[in-house]
Structures are given as structure tokens and as C-alpha cells.
Amino acid sequence: MMEPNPIALKISEACSAARIGRTCLYEAIKSGELRALKRGKSTLILRDDLVRWIEGLPPVKANPNPTQRA
């Protein structure tokens, strides 16, 4: 069982916590947007780095005319 607030997350845990897919997470790592660490064969994401990356994502733009759909 995973502890409530682990310092580091495995890829599957980071995906679950961020509600994103593995491909999206690996793309963020590959592009340098999200820092990843290696411990042996395991790839780890620090919780604070994951939160910082999510907070840096662009906001959803408000629809200036809410009665019209795109």
C-alpha cells in the first residue's frame, strides 16, 4: 500500500496522481518540462516536481460567448 504523501512517485503512481497517461508523462520528461530521476531501473518523479509541472500547464481559456459552441 502506498503511503499518503510519498516524496517520490513511480511512473504509474505519478500518472494516477496527475490523472494523465504514461505517454503524456514520458513526453514531459523527454522535453525537459518534468524532471525525472533514476534509481537502478526505476524512474522516479519527485512529488513537488509533479505538482510544479501540473501548475505550469496552460489554463483553459474561457469562452467569450458561452451560448455558442466551438
N, C-alpha and C positions, 0 to 999 in steps of 0.2 A: 504494500500500500504506500502511495506517495505521501510524503509529509505535506502539511498545509501550504507552506511558503518556502519551497526549496530555493536555494541560491542559484543553482544551475539546473537546466532542463535538458533532457534528451530531445532529439528531433521530434519524436512522436508526442512528447509531453508539451513541447513548445507549440506544435501545430494545434493540439487540443486547447491549450490555454489561449492562443490567439484566434482560434476558430478559423484557421486557414489551412490550405493543403500543403503537402510536402513540396510540390513543385514551386509554389509561391515562396515558401521559406528558403529553399535552396537557391532560387533566383536572387533573393535579397542578400543571401550570404555571398554568392558569386559576384554580384555587382558591388559589394563592399558596403551596402546600406546597413547590413546587420552583421555584427561581429560574431564569429563562432570560434570555439576553442576545441582542441583535440586532446583527449586523454586516452592514449592507446588507440583503439579502433573507434571509440565513441566520439561523436561530435556533440558538444555541449553549447548551449546558449545561456548566458547569464540572464537571470530574470530581469534585472534592471535594463540590460541592453534590449531585451524584447519589448519591454514597456516603452522605452525611449523610441524604438523603431515604430511601434504602433502609433504613438502620439505624434510622430513626424509624418504620418501618412496624410495626404491631402484631404481636406474636409469635403463633404458632399455639398455641391453648390445648390442654393435654394432656387426653386423655380420662380421666376419673376411673375408669372401668370399661372397660379395654381389651378385654374379651371381648364387649362389646355394640357394635353398630354403630349409628350415627345414622340 
